[in-house]
Amino acid sequence: RDRSVSRGLGDVYKRQGFATTGKQKGLVLLAEFPDVPFTIGSKGHFEDMLNSKNYSENGATGSAWQYYYDNSNGRFDPEFVVVGPYTLPHERSYYTANDDELAYEMVVDVCRMAYANGIDFGPYSEAGVMRDVFVFYSGGGEADGSDPEGIWPHRYLSLIHISEPTRH
């Protein structure tokens, strides 16, 4: 299995990340486990939750965009481009085995699916590092206690080879 996620890149890791001023686009990939479908809504729901003004569903007090825009006094104006959902090739238990040891493969899998469906990662990458790509996955998260079988949220510095290997 291809495990082309780089780790331990020191200074490169420190320099990469979501910009905190100006207009910035982030790519959000919706990853759905075949055995645990999304229950909170459609792609449009995620677009609203991330980008709309005065978002208030489920007791929210604004969207992700509004949080960053308001707390930066208008200096940071992010836009989250939502794509998917893509049904992952493995059930959730595959990715969560051994304390989420294979969670990074979920990221690789959903990136490859998005690429195969025409998503251009170029605008979200710098020097071969995807810096502004976020994965929202179906099911509850382990960190918030809503699902002990869920995945603990991660942050990866990813150098993922998402295209198909060249055949000779």
C-alpha positions in Angstrom: 0.0 0.0 0.0 1.3 3.4 -0.9 2.1 5.3 2.3 3.4 8.5 0.7 2.7 10.9 3.5 5.8 12.7 4.6 6.5 13.4 8.3 9.1 15.2 10.2 9.8 18.0 7.8 10.7 20.5 10.6 11.0 24.1 9.2 8.8 23.3 6.2 6.0 22.3 8.6 6.3 25.5 10.5 6.1 27.6 7.3 3.1 25.8 5.8 -0.4 26.5 6.8 -3.5 28.5 6.2 -2.8 32.2 5.7 -4.3 34.5 8.3 -4.8 37.7 6.4 -6.4 38.7 3.1 -8.6 36.5 0.9 -7.7 32.8 1.1 -9.4 29.7 -0.3 -9.4 26.4 1.4 -10.6 23.1 -0.1 -12.9 21.0 2.0 -13.3 17.3 1.0 -16.3 15.5 2.3 -15.4 11.8 3.0 -18.2 9.4 3.7 -17.6 5.9 5.1 -19.7 3.3 3.3 -21.0 2.0 6.6 -21.4 5.4 8.4 -23.2 7.9 6.1 -23.4 11.6 6.8 -26.5 12.4 8.8 -26.2 16.2 9.3 -26.9 17.3 5.7 -25.8 17.8 2.2 -22.9 19.5 0.5 -25.0 22.7 0.7 -25.2 22.3 4.5 -21.4 22.2 4.8 -21.1 25.2 2.4 -23.5 27.2 4.7 -21.8 26.0 7.9 -18.4 27.1 6.6 -19.2 30.2 4.5 -22.6 31.9 5.3 -23.2 35.0 7.3 -25.2 34.5 10.5 -25.3 30.7 10.3 -27.4 29.5 13.2 -28.3 25.8 12.7 -27.9 23.5 15.7 -27.3 26.5 18.0 -24.3 27.8 16.0 -23.5 31.5 16.4 -22.0 32.0 12.9 -20.1 30.1 10.2 -16.4 29.4 10.1 -16.0 32.3 7.7 -17.8 34.6 10.1 -15.7 33.5 13.0 -12.4 34.2 11.2 -13.7 37.4 9.5 -15.1 38.9 12.7 -12.1 37.9 15.0 -9.6 39.4 12.6 -11.6 42.6 12.3 -12.1 41.9 8.6 -8.4 41.3 7.8 -8.9 37.6 7.1 -11.6 36.7 4.6 -11.5 32.9 3.9 -13.7 31.0 1.5 -14.1 27.3 1.9 -14.7 25.4 -1.4 -16.7 22.2 -0.5 -16.5 19.2 -2.8 -18.0 15.7 -2.5 -19.1 13.7 -0.6 -16.9 10.9 -1.8 -17.7 7.4 -0.6 -14.4 5.9 0.8 -13.3 2.5 -0.3 -13.1 1.1 3.2 -15.4 0.9 6.2 -14.7 3.2 9.1 -13.2 0.3 11.2 -10.4 0.0 8.7 -9.2 3.6 9.2 -9.7 3.5 13.0 -7.9 0.3 13.7 -5.0 0.4 16.2 -5.9 3.8 17.6 -6.5 5.6 14.2 -3.2 4.3 12.8 -4.6 4.3 9.3 -6.5 7.6 9.5 -4.0 9.2 7.1 -5.1 6.7 4.5 -8.6 8.1 4.6 -7.0 11.5 3.6 -5.0 9.9 0.8 -8.1 8.0 -0.4 -10.4 11.0 -0.5 -7.7 13.1 -2.2 -7.3 10.5 -4.9 -11.0 10.3 -5.4 -11.3 14.1 -5.7 -8.4 14.2 -8.1 -10.0 11.5 -10.2 -13.1 13.6 -10.3 -11.2 16.7 -11.7 -10.4 18.6 -8.5 -7.2 20.7 -9.1 -5.1 20.7 -5.9 -2.7 23.4 -7.3 -4.4 26.4 -5.7 -4.3 24.6 -2.3 -0.6 23.6 -2.5 2.8 25.2 -2.2 6.1 23.5 -3.1 4.3 20.2 -3.3 2.7 20.5 0.1 -1.1 20.6 0.3 -1.6 23.4 2.8 -5.2 24.4 2.6 -7.1 21.1 2.3 -9.5 20.0 5.0 -11.3 16.6 5.3 -14.7 16.4 7.0 -15.7 12.8 7.5 -19.0 11.1 8.3 -19.8 9.9 11.8 -19.0 11.4 15.1 -15.5 12.4 16.3 -13.7 10.6 19.1 -12.3 13.9 20.5 -15.7 15.4 21.4 -16.9 12.2 22.9 -19.8 11.8 20.5 -18.5 8.5 19.1 -15.8 6.4 20.8 -15.4 4.5 17.4 -14.8 7.8 15.6 -11.6 9.2 14.3 -9.6 11.7 16.4 -9.1 14.9 14.4 -5.6 15.1 12.9 -3.4 17.7 11.2 -0.9 16.4 8.7 1.7 17.9 6.6 0.9 16.0 3.5 3.1 15.3 0.5 0.6 12.9 -1.1 1.1 11.6 -4.6 -2.5 11.6 -5.7 -2.2 10.8 -9.4 -2.2 7.3 -10.8 1.3 5.8 -11.0 2.9 5.9 -14.4 2.8 2.6 -16.2 5.8 1.6 -18.4 
